[in-house]
Amino acid sequence: MAKPTSRQSRSSVKNKSPRSAKRASPKQDKTLGSFLRLAMLAILEITGLLVLAALAIAVMLGYTSTWFAGTALLTHLLPFIVGVLILAGLLGFFMLGWWKLRRPLQRLTAFLPPALSLGAALFAAWSVSYGDMAPAFVQFKMLVGAKEEARRITLAHQVYAAYRRHGNGPLQRMVQRSQAYRTVVEEAAESFGIDPDLLLGVAAAESSFRPRDSRDGGRGLFQVTRVPRTALKEAAIRLDVPKPSLRVPRHNAFVAAATLHYYMREMDDDLFLGLLAYNIGPRNGGLRFVMDRYGVNDFVTIQPYLKELPRDYPIRVLSYALAFRIWRQQGRMLPYEKAGNAPLIQRIGIPGLHDDVF
């Protein structure tokens, strides 16, 4: 019998050898795609439910802490604990109901359960930020934040009181005078990442938008006096000039923004301390010297040690900043004492203080 040639042997082996890489069949591709889609929908649904549950717990704890506020065991603490247990039961009942409801929803379309859960979560987030549930969420923040949140709310109401004392007429005139300088102030604020209404509030407190040279050495729109070298250098870089001129409103605004940015960083972004440090400047060692000397680290506890230094400056700045934000959003001033305006103004929020809802 004749032996196969070497060429025939190689050809036979080549034809019989399996392919090194097998291509997945269309059926396998379809199965994998379906699995990934279901997994993504499940993740979205679970995310929506978790957000909704978390916000519901926060709101219910806020309401419960309001209803049973106090320290007596039988009339306050024990009812609060019972309320928390009832809340846990209601949450479990809701999850069970959702599990039974989702199957009929999936028969309609697989996208319906995640769409509903995300929609409910977004609605809940809006409600705790701007809707009827906002006061309860504030109470929850006080419950968790305790001393820190209570201090912030106390200071916020001082700002509301200062806004009310200014009166609508003077505030409207202030806003009208600011129109000539809004563009340069907003440009400077954007350059240094500062809320424009906050920087407008600083200008209102410093010069009432009447640029001038003052007896204490203040110059221009922001009454700039002594500026930290770092801030002055940063302003010059942003302006692309060798040295800013404080008598030029745009330069003045950039120097003020750079100075405020400098002191905010020095005070670890504490709004009240940053504004206070901006106003005090480097005189008498600056605010940091006072804080280190007396061992205080917040705006409330530092009050007794300021002596002749200005204490209400941050409140005045923020009351003007609030007026600019109200004008920007409403197109008019809102009298705080008029019915319905106080909750609306509080929802609008004080620039720099109430922007961090969550």
Secondary structure, 3 states (H helix, E strand, C coil): CCCCCHHHHHHHHHHHCCCCCCCCCHHHHHHHHHHHHHHHHHHHHHHHHHHHHHHHHHHHHHHHHHHCCCCCHHHHHHHHHHHHHHHHHHHHHHHHHHHHHHHHHHHHCCCHHHHHHHHHHHHHHHHHHCCCCHHHHHHHHHHHHCHHHHHHHHHHHHHHHHHHHHCHHHHHHHHHHHCCCHHHHHHHHHHCCCCHHHHHHHHHHHHCCCCEECCCCCEECCCECCCCHHHHHHHHHHHCCCCCCCCCHHHHHHHHHHHHHHHHHHCCCCHHHHHHHHHHCCHHHHHHHHHHHHCCCCCCCCHHHCCCCCCCHHHHHHHHHHHHHHHHHHCCCCCCCCCCHHHHHHHHCCCCCCCCCC
